[in-house]
Amino acid sequence: MVGLGADRTSVRLPGCERLVIAAALGAVTALSWLYLYLQMQPMADMADMAPAMFAPWTTADFALNFAIWWVMMPGMMLPSAAPMILTFATVNQRKRERGQPYVPTIVFTSGYLVAWGLFGIFATLADGALERAALISPMTGRLSPILGAIVVIAAGIYQLSPLKSVCLTHCRSPFDFVLNHWRDGTSGALRMGLEHGLYCLGCCWFLMALLFVAGIMSLLWMAVIAVFILLEKLLPAGTWLARAGGAAMLGLGVYLLVGA
């Protein structure tokens, strides 16, 4: 379909180009985590000293919260998306070698990040609505105990659902995604990135919702969730890890609900 031939092992991206793309993804990821640390550490310190105060959001508050979610997504998701991004780059390298039109890898990656930017908008709106309803701490971004326990149980159920399995399969099979979703041209690459981002969103959105339970300001739990997402996508036993994680979330959610 995309001119790769039947032998997947014959498809290789030159080492220098692979290194450049990996370094770029690593740099964006590192900058995202640095921004989050600089923004959230002062807020976390304030949460330890000041009582929670509910106040209506201003436009600046919304913009700041959206910026945090927007930057959080590349930091947490780009490492697990690297195999797909490198596969896209490999296909375009082949097309370039044959003198065919090709598209820069950044176009595909931009489409991927647009999908998570949409999630950032939804998460920001949810955060504001929960604050207005006094269901989440405005300082730590942590849900009330009962609601938090329900979210953990729901996340566990979703981890075991067929939809999670379908989305995870797409995320774990970059070559198959390319074969079945390839589109030529810049707009096609952007759409491919968006489609892959939506599969990734379907796979991981409930895991991201756990940040409302652990605390949106918690860099530690961001890292834990990011590592779990990376492992369930890349490990050979990733599918079983996802299911084991779902079972653990169910048990933890019930425990928290009883304790609440």
C-alpha positions in Angstrom: 0.0 0.0 0.0 2.8 2.4 0.8 5.6 0.8 -1.2 7.3 -1.0 1.7 7.2 -4.5 0.4 6.2 -7.5 2.4 9.4 -7.8 4.5 9.0 -5.6 7.5 12.6 -6.2 8.6 13.9 -4.7 5.4 12.6 -1.3 6.5 15.2 0.7 8.3 15.7 4.4 9.0 19.3 5.6 8.7 21.0 5.8 12.1 21.7 9.6 11.9 18.1 10.4 11.0 16.8 8.1 13.7 19.1 9.8 16.2 18.0 13.3 15.2 14.3 12.3 15.5 14.9 10.6 18.8 16.9 13.6 20.1 14.1 16.0 19.1 11.4 13.9 20.8 13.6 13.7 23.9 14.2 17.4 23.9 10.5 18.2 23.6 9.8 15.7 26.4 12.5 17.1 28.7 11.3 20.7 28.1 7.7 19.7 28.9 8.8 18.2 32.2 10.9 21.3 33.0 8.0 23.6 32.3 5.7 21.5 34.5 8.2 21.5 37.3 8.7 25.3 37.2 4.9 25.8 37.1 3.8 23.2 39.6 6.4 23.2 42.3 5.5 26.7 43.6 1.8 25.7 43.5 2.5 22.5 45.5 4.4 24.5 48.1 1.5 26.9 48.4 -0.9 24.0 48.8 1.0 22.9 51.9 0.8 26.4 53.5 -2.5 27.9 52.4 -6.1 26.7 52.9 -8.1 25.8 49.8 -10.0 28.7 48.5 -12.7 28.3 45.8 -12.9 31.3 43.4 -14.3 31.7 39.9 -11.8 31.3 37.1 -10.6 34.3 35.1 -9.6 34.0 31.4 -6.0 34.0 32.7 -6.7 31.1 35.0 -8.2 29.1 32.2 -5.3 29.9 29.9 -2.7 28.9 32.6 -4.5 25.6 33.3 -4.9 24.8 29.6 -1.2 25.5 29.1 -0.3 23.1 31.9 -2.4 20.3 30.3 -1.2 21.1 26.8 2.5 20.9 27.9 1.8 17.9 30.1 0.6 15.8 27.1 3.9 15.8 25.1 5.9 15.1 28.3 3.8 12.1 29.1 2.8 10.7 25.7 5.7 11.4 23.2 8.0 8.6 24.6 5.3 6.0 24.0 4.5 7.4 20.6 8.2 7.3 19.4 7.9 3.9 17.7 5.0 5.2 15.6 6.7 8.4 14.8 9.9 6.6 13.7 7.9 4.2 11.6 6.3 7.2 9.8 9.7 8.7 9.3 11.0 5.3 7.9 8.2 5.2 5.3 8.9 8.7 4.1 12.6 8.0 3.9 11.8 5.1 1.5 9.6 7.5 -0.5 12.4 10.1 -0.7 14.9 7.5 -1.8 12.6 6.6 -4.7 12.1 10.2 -5.7 8.5 10.3 -4.5 6.9 13.1 -2.7 7.4 12.8 1.1 6.2 14.7 4.2 8.3 15.9 7.1 7.8 13.9 10.3 6.9 17.0 12.3 3.6 17.1 10.3 2.5 13.7 11.5 3.7 14.5 15.1 1.7 17.8 15.0 -1.5 15.9 14.2 -0.8 13.5 17.1 -0.4 16.4 19.5 -3.5 18.1 18.2 -5.5 15.1 19.4 -4.0 15.4 22.9 -4.5 19.2 22.8 -8.3 18.5 22.4 -8.1 16.3 25.5 -6.3 19.2 27.3 -9.2 21.5 26.5 -11.7 18.9 27.9 -9.5 18.3 31.0 -9.3 22.1 31.7 -13.1 22.5 31.4 -13.6 19.5 33.7 -11.2 20.9 36.2 -13.0 24.3 36.2 -16.4 22.6 36.6 -15.2 20.4 39.4 -13.8 23.4 41.2 -17.1 25.3 40.9 -18.9 22.3 42.3 -16.4 22.1 45.2 -15.5 18.5 44.2 -11.8 19.1 43.7 -9.1 21.0 45.7 -8.1 24.2 43.8 -4.6 24.0 45.2 -3.7 20.3 44.7 -6.2 19.3 42.0 -7.3 16.3 44.0 -10.8 15.0 43.9 -13.0 14.4 46.9 -12.4 10.9 48.4 -15.7 9.3 47.3 -15.5 10.7 43.7 -11.9 9.8 43.5 -12.6 6.2 44.4 -15.3 6.0 41.8 -12.9 7.4 39.1 -10.3 4.7 40.1 -13.0 2.0 39.8 -14.1 3.3 36.5 -10.5 3.4 35.2 -10.1 -0.2 36.3 -13.2 -1.3 34.4 -12.1 0.6 31.3 -8.7 -1.1 31.4 -10.5 -4.4 31.0 -12.9 -3.2 28.3 -12.9 -4.2 24.6 -12.5 -0.6 23.6 -9.3 -0.3 25.6 -8.1 -3.5 24.0 -8.8 -2.2 20.5 -7.1 1.1 21.0 -4.1 -0.4 22.7 -3.7 -2.9 19.8 -3.5 0.1 17.4 -1.0 1.8 19.6 1.2 -1.3 19.9 1.3 -2.0 16.1 2.7 1.1 14.3 3.5 -0.8 11.1 0.0 -2.2 10.9 -1.4 1.3 11.5 0.8 2.6 8.6 -0.4 -0.1 6.3 -4.1 0.4 7.0 -4.2 4.2 7.5 -1.7 5.6 5.1 -2.6 8.9 3.4 -0.3 10.8 1.0 0.5 14.5 1.2 0.7 17.0 4.0 -2.9 17.0 4.9 -2.9 13.2 4.8 0.1 13.0 7.2 -1.7 15.5 9.5 -4.8 13.4 9.5 -2.8 10.2 10.1 -1.2 11.8 13.2 -4.6 12.9 14.4 -6.1 9.4 13.9 -3.2 7.8 15.7 -3.5 10.4 18.5 -7.2 9.6 18.8 -6.5 5.9 19.2 -3.9 6.8 21.8 -6.4 9.0 23.5 -8.9 6.1 23.5 -6.2 3.9 25.1 -5.1 6.3 27.8 -7.7 8.9 28.6 -8.9 7.2 31.7 -5.3 6.8 32.9 -5.0 10.5 32.6 -8.2 11.0 34.6 -6.4 9.3 37.5 -4.4 12.6 37.8 -7.6 14.1 39.2 -7.4 11.4 41.9 -3.7 11.6 42.7 -3.6 15.4 42.3 -3.0 17.3 39.1 -0.1 19.1 40.7 1.7 15.8 41.5 4.8 15.4 39.2 5.4 12.0 40.8 2.1 10.6 39.8 2.5 12.1 36.3 5.7 10.2 36.0 4.2 7.0 37.3 1.3 7.1 34.9 3.6 8.0 32.0 5.8 5.0 32.7 2.8 2.7 32.9 1.6 3.9 29.6 5.0 3.5 28.1 5.3 -0.1 29.4 1.8 -1.2 28.3 2.5 0.0 24.8 6.0 -1.2 24.3 6.5 -4.4 26.4 5.7 -7.7 24.7 3.4 -8.5 27.7 2.0 -5.0 27.6 -1.6 -6.2 27.0 -1.4 -8.4 30.1 0.1 -5.5 32.0 -2.8 -3.3 31.1 -5.3 -5.9 32.3 -3.3 -6.5 35.5 -3.3 -2.8 36.1 -7.0 -2.7 35.5 -7.6 -5.4 38.1 -5.3 -3.5 40.6 -7.2 -0.3 40.0 -10.5 -2.1 40.7 -9.2 -3.4 44.0 -7.7 -0.1 45.0 -10.9 1.8 44.0 -13.1 -0.5 46.2 -10.6 -0.1 49.1 -10.7 3.7 48.7 -14.5 3.7 48.5 -14.9 1.7 51.6 -12.4 3.9 53.4 -14.2 7.0 52.3 
